[in-house]
Amino acid sequence: MNWLRTNRIGAKTKQRNVKENGEVVLKELIECCDGKCNPIKNFSSDQIIKATDNFSQSNRASRIDVYYRCYKGMLDDRPVLIKKGKYTLDLKEICRDIAISSMVSGHKNFLKLLGCCLEFTPPVLVFEYAEIITLGPLVASNPRTMRRVKIAREVANALTYLHTAFSRAFIHSSLDPFTIFLDGNGIAKLGNFCNCVSIPEGEEFVHDDALQKYHEFRTNTLKETHGLGVCYVPVIDPEYKSTGKVTTKTDMHSFGALMLALVQVKEVDDELSMSTDMLRALADLFIKPNVDVCFPLHHHVSKILRKFGYAEVMGSDISRDVSNVAASPVKEFFRLALRCIGCDLGDPLTSMIQVAKELGAIEKSAYGDAR
């Protein structure tokens, strides 16, 4: 009898969770896409528990968590990535992630949402399986493949789609290495839209205070992950920090920081003859929590370039004709990263479309036509 009563209570709790979570998801779907989205399958809690072996540590897909704990599992005879929200994550933020993910799932450079389970509090999200990128595998990869250029170009394509494919621009606003995944074919997938905001149609910015709170939360959450490739440097857009305005350049700045994280590999040293100490100093920006957060990222990078006598990469006299990037694709990649974070090289970037176009040219010069 007690067993029956316990199961009834459990069933009632699930029903209440589905109702409460479903209302928020529906509200986000209406707000973000007028209710028009790709189908979202509802998985049961029993299916999720079985797929993850009751959220076993052995099924964890990543050692580093900000908003989600990620698990690898099997559902419908296919490998899946199951993301379980932390209790520090607001229900609305998770439901925003569900809504935006459903909107963009048809694009190859976004993590494809298969469904969710609303019986949990907070809800659980189910995606096609892909692995969170880390700097380690990129460093260990064949330096001639220029793998990082491909990853950057694919992420730039995803951001361009977010900014331009809908009647209003959507800003990811929290881009970092832990929001990017690689599938089994090495294709980059952008995910995690908890902090995604939209700019009203016809406007160029929106005021939002959540981004500053996110970066404070992220810094506190990642304090114990020293040595795992975590970026402690403030990747927050300086313009946002001073005005509170979220624009497409908010994503561009974070994207530039990502490019700088990707650039810390051997072939940069080979082509640009950077000293080991300089490469280490640049890498330390992304793994040591002792950087002065009062200054923007371009301040720290420029300071390092000057310190090690490599300020010429900051020169504005280098041709910007994309047809000339073949001479030095790594240098162009590095300079593009610097321009994204706001370094004044005399050639300001205006949109992620421009960034994606230049990355395409850099990739073509490195790979040729076989990409």
C-alpha positions as CSV (number, residue, x, y, z in Angstrom):
1,M,0.0,0.0,0.0
2,N,2.8,2.4,0.8
3,W,4.4,1.5,-2.5
4,L,1.2,2.4,-4.3
5,R,0.9,5.7,-2.5
6,T,4.6,6.6,-3.2
7,N,4.1,6.0,-6.9
8,R,0.9,8.0,-7.0
9,I,2.7,10.9,-5.4
10,G,5.5,10.5,-8.0
11,A,3.0,10.6,-10.8
12,K,1.3,13.7,-9.4
13,T,4.7,15.4,-9.1
14,K,5.5,14.5,-12.7
15,Q,2.1,15.8,-13.9
16,R,2.7,19.1,-12.0
17,N,6.2,19.5,-13.5
18,V,5.0,18.8,-17.0
19,K,2.2,21.4,-16.6
20,E,4.5,24.1,-15.0
21,N,7.5,23.5,-17.3
22,G,5.3,23.2,-20.4
23,E,3.7,26.6,-19.8
24,V,7.1,28.3,-19.7
25,V,8.3,26.4,-22.8
26,L,5.1,27.5,-24.7
27,K,5.6,31.1,-23.6
28,E,9.2,31.1,-24.8
29,L,8.2,29.5,-28.1
30,I,5.6,32.1,-28.7
31,E,7.9,34.9,-27.7
32,C,10.9,33.7,-29.8
33,C,9.2,32.3,-32.9
34,D,5.5,32.9,-32.7
35,G,5.1,29.2,-31.8
36,K,6.6,28.1,-35.1
37,C,9.4,25.6,-34.6
38,N,10.6,22.2,-35.4
39,P,8.8,19.3,-33.6
40,I,9.9,18.7,-30.0
41,K,9.6,15.1,-28.7
42,N,8.7,14.6,-25.1
43,F,10.7,11.9,-23.4
44,S,9.6,10.3,-20.2
45,S,11.7,10.4,-17.0
46,D,12.0,6.6,-17.1
47,Q,13.6,6.8,-20.5
48,I,16.1,9.5,-19.4
49,I,17.0,7.6,-16.2
50,K,17.6,4.4,-18.2
51,A,19.6,6.2,-20.9
52,T,21.9,7.8,-18.4
53,D,22.0,4.9,-15.9
54,N,20.3,7.3,-13.4
55,F,22.7,10.1,-14.3
56,S,25.7,8.0,-13.5
57,Q,29.1,9.8,-13.2
58,S,30.5,7.2,-15.6
59,N,28.1,8.6,-18.3
60,R,29.2,12.2,-17.8
61,A,30.2,13.8,-21.1
62,S,32.3,16.7,-19.7
63,R,34.3,17.5,-16.6
64,I,33.3,21.2,-16.8
65,D,29.8,22.4,-16.2
66,V,28.4,25.9,-16.1
67,Y,24.7,25.6,-16.5
68,Y,24.3,21.9,-17.4
69,R,25.6,18.5,-16.5
70,C,26.0,16.6,-19.8
71,Y,25.6,12.9,-20.1
72,K,26.1,10.4,-23.0
73,G,23.2,7.9,-23.4
74,M,21.2,5.8,-25.8
75,L,17.7,6.6,-26.8
76,D,15.7,5.0,-29.7
77,D,18.9,3.0,-30.6
78,R,21.0,6.1,-31.2
79,P,23.6,7.9,-29.1
80,V,22.4,11.2,-27.5
81,L,23.7,14.0,-25.5
82,I,21.5,14.6,-22.4
83,K,21.8,18.0,-20.7
84,K,20.5,18.2,-17.1
85,G,20.1,21.8,-15.9
86,K,21.6,22.8,-12.6
87,Y,19.3,24.1,-9.9
88,T,21.2,27.4,-10.1
89,L,19.7,27.8,-13.6
90,D,16.4,29.7,-13.9
91,L,13.5,27.7,-15.4
92,K,13.0,30.5,-18.0
93,E,16.6,30.2,-19.2
94,I,16.3,26.5,-19.8
95,C,13.0,26.9,-21.6
96,R,14.6,29.7,-23.7
97,D,17.3,27.2,-24.6
98,I,14.6,24.7,-25.7
99,A,12.8,27.3,-27.8
100,I,15.9,28.7,-29.6
101,S,17.3,25.2,-30.1
102,S,14.1,24.1,-31.7
103,M,14.2,27.1,-34.1
104,V,17.7,26.4,-35.4
105,S,17.9,22.6,-35.3
106,G,17.6,22.4,-39.1
107,H,20.9,24.2,-39.6
108,K,23.9,21.9,-39.6
109,N,26.0,24.1,-37.4
110,F,23.7,24.0,-34.4
111,L,23.3,21.2,-31.8
112,K,20.2,19.4,-33.0
113,L,17.5,19.2,-30.4
114,L,15.7,15.9,-30.4
115,G,13.3,16.6,-27.5
116,C,13.1,17.2,-23.8
117,C,11.7,15.7,-20.6
118,L,9.5,18.1,-18.7
119,E,8.9,15.6,-15.8
120,F,12.1,16.8,-14.2
121,T,12.7,20.0,-12.4
122,P,14.5,21.6,-14.1
123,P,13.7,20.1,-17.5
124,V,16.2,17.8,-19.3
125,L,17.2,18.4,-22.9
126,V,18.0,15.7,-25.4
127,F,20.3,16.4,-28.4
128,E,22.0,14.4,-31.2
129,Y,25.3,13.3,-29.7
130,A,28.2,15.6,-30.0
131,E,31.2,16.3,-27.7
132,I,32.1,19.6,-26.1
133,I,35.3,20.9,-27.6
134,T,38.4,21.3,-25.5
135,L,41.7,22.9,-26.4
136,G,43.6,19.7,-25.8
137,P,42.4,17.7,-28.8
138,L,43.0,20.7,-31.0
139,V,46.5,21.1,-29.9
140,A,47.2,17.4,-30.5
141,S,45.7,17.4,-33.9
142,N,47.8,17.4,-37.1
143,P,49.0,21.0,-37.4
144,R,48.7,21.0,-41.2
145,T,44.9,20.4,-41.1
146,M,44.1,23.9,-39.8
147,R,41.2,22.3,-37.9
148,R,40.7,25.4,-35.9
149,V,39.9,27.5,-39.0
150,K,37.1,25.1,-39.9
151,I,35.7,25.2,-36.4
152,A,35.8,29.0,-36.4
153,R,34.2,29.3,-39.8
154,E,31.4,26.9,-38.8
155,V,30.7,28.8,-35.6
156,A,30.7,32.1,-37.5
157,N,28.2,30.6,-39.9
158,A,26.0,29.7,-37.0
159,L,26.2,33.2,-35.4
160,T,25.5,34.7,-38.8
161,Y,22.3,32.6,-39.1
162,L,21.2,33.7,-35.6
163,H,21.8,37.3,-36.5
164,T,20.1,37.3,-39.9
165,A,17.8,34.4,-40.6
166,F,14.8,35.7,-38.6
167,S,12.7,38.9,-38.6
168,R,14.8,40.0,-35.6
169,A,18.4,39.3,-34.7
170,F,19.0,36.8,-31.9
171,I,22.2,37.3,-29.9
172,H,23.8,34.2,-28.3
173,S,25.5,36.5,-25.8
174,S,27.4,33.8,-23.9
175,L,29.7,32.2,-26.5
176,D,32.6,30.3,-25.1
177,P,34.3,26.9,-25.7
178,F,31.7,25.1,-23.6
179,T,28.9,26.1,-25.9
180,I,30.5,24.5,-28.9
181,F,30.4,20.8,-29.8
182,L,31.9,18.5,-32.4
183,D,29.9,15.7,-33.9
184,G,31.4,12.4,-35.2
185,N,32.2,14.0,-38.5
186,G,34.1,16.9,-36.9
187,I,31.4,19.4,-37.7
188,A,31.1,22.3,-35.2
189,K,27.8,22.7,-33.5
190,L,26.7,25.8,-31.5
191,G,24.5,25.2,-28.5
192,N,23.4,26.6,-25.1
193,F,21.0,29.5,-25.7
194,C,20.0,30.1,-22.1
195,N,21.2,33.7,-22.3
196,C,20.1,34.3,-25.9
197,V,18.3,37.6,-26.4
198,S,16.5,39.2,-29.4
199,I,16.9,42.7,-30.7
200,P,13.5,44.2,-31.6
201,E,12.8,44.4,-35.4
202,G,14.2,47.7,-36.8
203,E,16.4,48.3,-33.8
204,E,20.2,47.8,-33.5
205,F,20.5,47.0,-29.8
206,V,18.5,46.0,-26.7
207,H,19.3,46.7,-23.0
208,D,19.8,43.6,-20.9
209,D,21.4,43.1,-17.6
210,A,21.5,39.3,-17.6
211,L,24.8,39.1,-19.5
212,Q,26.8,40.8,-16.8
213,K,25.2,38.5,-14.2
214,Y,26.1,35.4,-16.4
215,H,29.7,36.3,-16.6
216,E,29.9,36.8,-12.8
217,F,28.1,33.5,-12.3
218,R,30.5,31.8,-14.8
219,T,33.6,33.1,-13.1
220,N,32.4,31.9,-9.7
221,T,31.4,28.5,-11.1
222,L,34.7,27.8,-12.9
223,K,37.1,28.9,-10.1
224,E,37.8,25.3,-9.3
225,T,38.6,24.2,-12.8
226,H,42.1,25.6,-13.1
227,G,44.2,23.8,-15.7
228,L,41.2,22.6,-17.7
229,G,41.5,25.2,-20.4
230,V,38.9,27.6,-18.9
231,C,38.9,31.1,-20.2
232,Y,39.0,33.5,-17.1
233,V,39.6,36.6,-19.1
234,P,36.5,38.8,-19.4
235,V,35.2,37.9,-22.8
236,I,32.3,40.3,-22.2
237,D,32.0,43.1,-24.8
238,P,33.5,46.3,-23.5
239,E,30.7,48.3,-25.1
240,Y,28.1,46.2,-23.3
241,K,30.0,46.6,-20.1
242,S,29.9,50.4,-20.3
243,T,26.4,50.9,-21.8
244,G,24.4,47.7,-21.1
245,K,23.5,47.5,-24.8
246,V,23.5,44.1,-26.4
247,T,24.3,44.2,-30.2
248,T,25.6,41.8,-32.8
249,K,29.1,43.0,-31.8
250,T,28.5,41.4,-28.4
251,D,28.8,38.0,-30.1
252,M,31.6,39.2,-32.3
253,H,33.7,40.1,-29.3
254,S,33.2,36.7,-27.7
255,F,33.9,35.0,-31.0
256,G,37.2,36.8,-31.2
257,A,38.1,35.5,-27.8
258,L,37.2,32.0,-29.0
259,M,39.5,32.5,-32.0
260,L,42.4,33.5,-29.7
261,A,41.8,30.4,-27.6
262,L,42.0,28.3,-30.8
263,V,45.2,30.0,-32.0
264,Q,47.4,28.6,-29.2
265,V,48.9,25.8,-31.2
266,K,52.2,24.8,-32.8
267,E,51.8,26.0,-36.4
268,V,51.3,29.6,-35.1
269,D,54.7,29.4,-33.6
270,D,56.1,27.9,-36.9
271,E,54.6,30.5,-39.2
272,L,54.8,33.7,-37.1
273,S,58.0,32.8,-35.2
274,M,56.4,33.6,-31.9
275,S,58.5,32.9,-28.8
276,T,57.5,30.1,-26.5
277,D,57.2,32.6,-23.7
278,M,54.8,34.7,-25.7
279,L,52.6,31.8,-26.6
280,R,52.6,30.8,-23.0
281,A,51.6,34.3,-22.0
282,L,48.7,34.3,-24.5
283,A,47.6,30.8,-23.3
284,D,47.7,31.9,-19.7
285,L,45.0,34.5,-20.5
286,F,42.7,31.5,-20.9
287,I,43.7,29.3,-18.0
288,K,44.8,31.5,-15.1
289,P,42.3,33.4,-13.0
290,N,44.7,36.2,-12.1
291,V,44.1,38.7,-15.0
292,D,42.9,42.2,-14.1
293,V,39.3,42.1,-15.1
294,C,39.1,45.9,-15.1
295,F,40.6,46.0,-18.6
296,P,39.1,44.6,-21.8
297,L,40.6,41.6,-23.5
298,H,42.2,43.6,-26.3
299,H,44.2,45.5,-23.7
300,H,45.7,42.3,-22.3
301,V,46.5,40.9,-25.8
302,S,48.1,44.1,-27.0
303,K,50.2,44.4,-23.9
304,I,51.6,40.9,-24.5
305,L,52.3,41.6,-28.2
306,R,54.3,44.7,-27.3
307,K,56.1,43.0,-24.4
308,F,57.5,40.3,-26.7
309,G,58.3,42.6,-29.6
310,Y,55.5,41.4,-31.8
311,A,53.5,44.6,-32.1
312,E,53.9,44.6,-35.9
313,V,51.0,42.1,-36.1
314,M,49.0,45.1,-34.9
315,G,50.1,47.2,-37.9
316,S,47.3,48.5,-40.1
317,D,49.4,48.6,-43.3
318,I,48.9,44.9,-44.1
319,S,46.6,44.4,-47.1
320,R,43.1,43.5,-46.3
321,D,42.3,42.1,-49.7
322,V,41.0,38.6,-49.0
323,S,42.6,37.4,-52.2
324,N,46.0,37.9,-50.6
325,V,45.5,35.8,-47.5
326,A,47.1,32.7,-49.1
327,A,50.5,34.2,-48.2
328,S,49.9,33.9,-44.5
329,P,46.6,32.2,-43.4
330,V,47.6,31.8,-39.8
331,K,48.6,35.5,-39.6
332,E,45.2,36.5,-41.1
333,F,43.4,34.2,-38.6
334,F,45.2,35.9,-35.8
335,R,44.6,39.4,-37.1
336,L,41.0,38.6,-37.6
337,A,40.7,37.5,-34.0
338,L,42.3,40.8,-32.9
339,R,39.9,42.8,-35.0
340,C,36.9,40.9,-33.5
341,I,37.9,41.8,-29.9
342,G,38.3,45.5,-30.9
343,C,42.0,46.0,-31.6
344,D,42.3,49.1,-33.8
345,L,43.9,47.8,-37.0
346,G,42.3,50.4,-39.2
347,D,39.8,48.0,-40.7
348,P,36.8,47.7,-38.4
349,L,34.4,44.7,-38.7
350,T,30.7,45.5,-39.1
351,S,29.0,42.1,-38.9
352,M,29.5,38.3,-38.4
353,I,28.7,38.0,-42.1
354,Q,32.0,39.8,-42.8
355,V,33.8,37.6,-40.3
356,A,32.4,34.4,-41.8
357,K,33.4,35.6,-45.3
358,E,37.0,36.3,-44.3
359,L,37.2,33.0,-42.5
360,G,36.0,31.2,-45.6
361,A,38.8,32.9,-47.6
362,I,41.4,31.9,-44.9
363,E,40.1,28.3,-44.9
364,K,40.2,28.1,-48.7
365,S,43.8,29.4,-48.7
366,A,44.8,26.8,-46.2
367,Y,42.9,23.8,-47.5
368,G,42.4,24.7,-51.2
369,D,39.1,23.5,-52.6
370,A,39.2,20.3,-50.5
371,R,37.5,21.3,-47.3
